[in-house]
Amino acid sequence: MITIRKAEKEDIDAIYEIDKASVPIPWSKNSIEEELLNMLAKFIVAVENEEVIGFAICWFVMDECHIGNIVVSPNCRHQGIGKKMLEALLEGTKEHMTNYITLEVRVTNSIAISLYEKFGFKEVCVRKHYYKNPDGTYEDALIMSKDLY
Ligand SMILES: CC(C)(COP(=O)(O)OP(=O)(O)OC[C@H]1O[C@@H](n2cnc3c(N)ncnc32)[C@H](O)[C@@H]1OP(=O)(O)O)[C@@H](O)C(=O)NCCC(=O)NCCS
């Protein structure tokens, strides 16, 4: 069974490895640790048989919830874990005075875009050269948003 719980210090290595296997420029372990202490963050992990298989984070600032990342271990994808974590983040908006949710996603990341669209996120605009690739090239970000009011 897959459970979703708050990320803890002992999850840092697993989160780091999942991120490293998934994105061109992963977070450092220090950044992950800092986010565990960030009072504005909701930082969660997906766990199966005591193994961390995904993580997600969002930040609550004023009436906005900003989704910072949602990542599933490559060998556990397309089993509904991304959806479960996104649901858990959205559940957190009920505890805050959230009016809208925003996020950035690579314009080529059609899988993530399709996940967000399933949850009612709409394209707002494109932010040019937002992501830097390890080879020095850049990729545009699609800004997506979902209104809650
Ligand atoms: C994006 C990501 C988090 C989705 O997680 P997941 O657990 O695989 O997603 P789910 O199984 O919950 O699927 C949710 C939806 O995503 C889309 N999706 C997932 N895998 C897909 C695939 N292989 N092909 C096409 N669409 C896919 C579908 O719309 C799916 O809905 P459906 O099951 O009704 O078809 C995962 O692919 C991932 O970790 N990617 C790398 C990190 C990343 O890009 N994160 C987003 C940062 S903005």
The ligand as an SDF file (V2000), in Angstrom:
LIG
                    3D

 48 50  0  0  0  0  0  0  0  0999 V2000
    5.2130   13.8710  -13.6990 C   0  0  0  0  0  0  0  0  0  0  0  0
    5.2510   12.6910  -12.7230 C   0  0  0  0  0  0  0  0  0  0  0  0
    5.3910   13.2350  -11.3090 C   0  0  0  0  0  0  0  0  0  0  0  0
    3.9160   11.9260  -12.8370 C   0  0  0  0  0  0  0  0  0  0  0  0
    3.9000   10.9440  -11.8220 O   0  0  0  0  0  0  0  0  0  0  0  0
    3.2180    9.5030  -12.0530 P   0  0  0  0  0  0  0  0  0  0  0  0
    3.1060    8.8430  -10.7410 O   0  0  0  0  0  0  0  0  0  0  0  0
    3.9540    8.7840  -13.1100 O   0  0  0  0  0  0  0  0  0  0  0  0
    1.8050    9.9720  -12.5860 O   0  0  0  0  0  0  0  0  0  0  0  0
    0.4090    9.2030  -12.4050 P   0  0  0  0  0  0  0  0  0  0  0  0
    0.5890    7.7360  -12.5550 O   0  0  0  0  0  0  0  0  0  0  0  0
   -0.2490    9.6990  -11.1680 O   0  0  0  0  0  0  0  0  0  0  0  0
   -0.3610    9.7200  -13.6920 O   0  0  0  0  0  0  0  0  0  0  0  0
   -0.9760   10.9700  -13.6970 C   0  0  0  0  0  0  0  0  0  0  0  0
   -1.2010   11.4180  -15.1180 C   0  0  0  0  0  0  0  0  0  0  0  0
    0.0550   11.7960  -15.6940 O   0  0  0  0  0  0  0  0  0  0  0  0
    0.0530   11.4250  -17.0760 C   0  0  0  0  0  0  0  0  0  0  0  0
    1.0330   10.3580  -17.3020 N   0  0  0  0  0  0  0  0  0  0  0  0
    1.7460    9.6750  -16.3680 C   0  0  0  0  0  0  0  0  0  0  0  0
    2.5890    8.8250  -16.9750 N   0  0  0  0  0  0  0  0  0  0  0  0
    2.4110    8.9770  -18.3180 C   0  0  0  0  0  0  0  0  0  0  0  0
    3.0080    8.3910  -19.4480 C   0  0  0  0  0  0  0  0  0  0  0  0
    3.9710    7.4640  -19.3510 N   0  0  0  0  0  0  0  0  0  0  0  0
    2.5930    8.8080  -20.6610 N   0  0  0  0  0  0  0  0  0  0  0  0
    1.6460    9.7420  -20.7870 C   0  0  0  0  0  0  0  0  0  0  0  0
    1.0300   10.3400  -19.7270 N   0  0  0  0  0  0  0  0  0  0  0  0
    1.4040    9.9600  -18.5160 C   0  0  0  0  0  0  0  0  0  0  0  0
   -1.3420   10.9350  -17.3980 C   0  0  0  0  0  0  0  0  0  0  0  0
   -2.1320   12.0630  -17.6920 O   0  0  0  0  0  0  0  0  0  0  0  0
   -1.7540   10.3700  -16.0540 C   0  0  0  0  0  0  0  0  0  0  0  0
   -3.1300   10.2640  -15.9160 O   0  0  0  0  0  0  0  0  0  0  0  0
   -3.8560    8.8560  -16.3330 P   0  0  0  0  0  0  0  0  0  0  0  0
   -3.2860    7.8110  -15.4250 O   0  0  0  0  0  0  0  0  0  0  0  0
   -5.2830    9.1500  -16.0590 O   0  0  0  0  0  0  0  0  0  0  0  0
   -3.5080    8.5960  -17.7620 O   0  0  0  0  0  0  0  0  0  0  0  0
    6.3930   11.7040  -13.0890 C   0  0  0  0  0  0  0  0  0  0  0  0
    6.3250   11.3850  -14.4560 O   0  0  0  0  0  0  0  0  0  0  0  0
    7.7880   12.2360  -12.7780 C   0  0  0  0  0  0  0  0  0  0  0  0
    8.2920   12.0860  -11.6690 O   0  0  0  0  0  0  0  0  0  0  0  0
    8.4350   12.8700  -13.7730 N   0  0  0  0  0  0  0  0  0  0  0  0
    9.8020   13.4040  -13.5940 C   0  0  0  0  0  0  0  0  0  0  0  0
    9.8150   14.6260  -12.7010 C   0  0  0  0  0  0  0  0  0  0  0  0
    8.9470   15.7190  -13.2770 C   0  0  0  0  0  0  0  0  0  0  0  0
    9.0240   16.0370  -14.4480 O   0  0  0  0  0  0  0  0  0  0  0  0
    8.1080   16.3040  -12.4010 N   0  0  0  0  0  0  0  0  0  0  0  0
    7.2720   17.4290  -12.7500 C   0  0  0  0  0  0  0  0  0  0  0  0
    7.9790   18.6890  -12.4100 C   0  0  0  0  0  0  0  0  0  0  0  0
    7.0160   20.1220  -12.8620 S   0  0  0  0  0  0  0  0  0  0  0  0
  1  2  1  0
  2  3  1  0
  2  4  1  0
  2 36  1  0
  4  5  1  0
  5  6  1  0
  6  7  2  0
  6  8  1  0
  6  9  1  0
  9 10  1  0
 10 11  2  0
 10 12  1  0
 10 13  1  0
 13 14  1  0
 14 15  1  0
 15 16  1  0
 15 30  1  0
 16 17  1  0
 17 18  1  0
 17 28  1  0
 18 19  1  0
 18 27  1  0
 19 20  2  0
 20 21  1  0
 21 22  1  0
 21 27  2  0
 22 23  1  0
 22 24  2  0
 24 25  1  0
 25 26  2  0
 26 27  1  0
 28 29  1  0
 28 30  1  0
 30 31  1  0
 31 32  1  0
 32 33  2  0
 32 34  1  0
 32 35  1  0
 36 37  1  0
 36 38  1  0
 38 39  2  0
 38 40  1  0
 40 41  1  0
 41 42  1  0
 42 43  1  0
 43 44  2  0
 43 45  1  0
 45 46  1  0
 46 47  1  0
 47 48  1  0
M  END
$$$$
